[in-house]
Amino acid sequence: MSRRLRAATLAATLLFTTPTVATTPAHAAPEEGPHSPVGRKAAALKVTRTRTAVVRDVDLGDIDLGPASRPKAYRAPVRGLLITPRRARANAPLVVFGHLRMP
């Protein structure tokens, strides 16, 4: 198996098997929007090393998403995984996947 395929397999495994907890009900009314708990503490950086990759689980806190008239009406956590090769031979592109849960 090639290195790229191993790295992609590792990334997919980590992304799709890591449990997540919804901060809002799945069937919330549209006007409710996302509400991360006020005062939520960002999780500590967690670093995992495998034979071929370094996986960093990061939590940068929350972001306010409300409209200009109510800037703090909605809040959402900013967190994710950064997966890099253990021994990079050259620069590589940064690929970002993101989503915001919608009712």
Secondary structure, DSSP 8 states (H G I E B T S, - for coil): --HHHHHHHHHHHHHHHS----SS-TT--TTT--B--TT------EEEE-SSEEEEEEEEEEEE---TTSTTS-EEEEEEEEEEESS-SS-------------
